Amino acid sequence: MPQAVKRCVALPPDQVRFVDTLIASGAYQSSGAVMRAALRALQARDAAMERWVLSQVVPMLGAMHQARPPGPPDDHVRTAVRRNEAVWLDEDR
C-alpha cells in the first residue's frame, strides 16, 4: 500500500456518532478505515455515474440531436441535468 497521507476532517455530530457506531460494532477498526470505505463507495458511485452518462445519456443526446434541426440547446434538458446534479450533490451532505 502506498504511503498514507494524513488529512484532518470536521464532521457534524450525527456523522461522528455514525462513525463511532461503526467502530464500536467491530465493522471497522478506526475512523480512518471508515473514511477509506466511504471514499471507495463515493469513487464507485462516481464511476457508475460516469458509465451511465457515457452509455445512456450521451447516445440519447446524440440521437436527439440528429433527429432535430440545428438550434439552441433545449432548456428542459439543461434544467433536468442541473436538477439531478443538485440531488446527487445533496446526497453527499
N, C-alpha and C positions, 0 to 999 in steps of 0.2 A: 504494500500500500504506500502511495506517495506520502511524503511528509505532510502532516496536518498543519493547517494554519488556524490559529485561534481567532474567533470572532466573538464579539460581545453583542448580545441582542436583548432588547427590552420587550417583555411580553405583558399583555394585560393579565389581571389576576385570574380570570377564567381559564386562560390558556396555561398559566403556571400550574393551576390545580390539575388540569388535564395531563400535563407532562408529569407532574408528581404522582398522579394516579397510575399512569402507565409504568413508571419506575417501581412504585410500590407493589404493583401486581406481578412484577417479575418479567413483564413483556420486554422491557428494555433495561439495560444496566445503568444508563446515565442519561442526563438531559442531552448530551451530545449525540448519543445513539438515537434518541427520539428525533432530534433535528435532522440528522442524516437521513433517517427513514422518511421524514416529512419532505425533505428536498428531493429524494428519489421519487416519491409519489408525485410531486409537482413536476419534475422533469418528465415523468411518464405521461402525465396528463397533457403537458405542453406538446410532447412528441405525438401523442394521439390526435390532438387538435390539428397539428401541422399535417399529419397524414390525411385527416378528414378534409381539410381545406384543399390539399393538393389532389385528392382522389375524387371528391364530390363537388366542392364549390367551384373550383377553377374550371373543370369541364362544363358545369352547368352555366356558368357565366359566359364561357366561350360559345356555347350553343345559343344562349340568349342573344349574344352579340351578333352572331351570324344570322339569326332569324329576324333581326330588327334592322331598319335602315340606320345609317350613322346619325348620331345626335348626341346630346348631352347625357351623362350617366343618369340612371333612374334614381331619384331621390329616395324612393321607398327601399331600394336595395341598400343604399348607403345608411339609411336610418336603421334598417334591420340589423346590419352588421354592427353598428355602434351600440344598439340596444343589447345585442348578445354579448358584445365585448364588455359592456358595463356589468352584465350579470356574471360573466366569467371572472372579471377582476374583483367583483364584490365578494365572490366566494373565498378569496384569499384573505379577507379582513377578519 
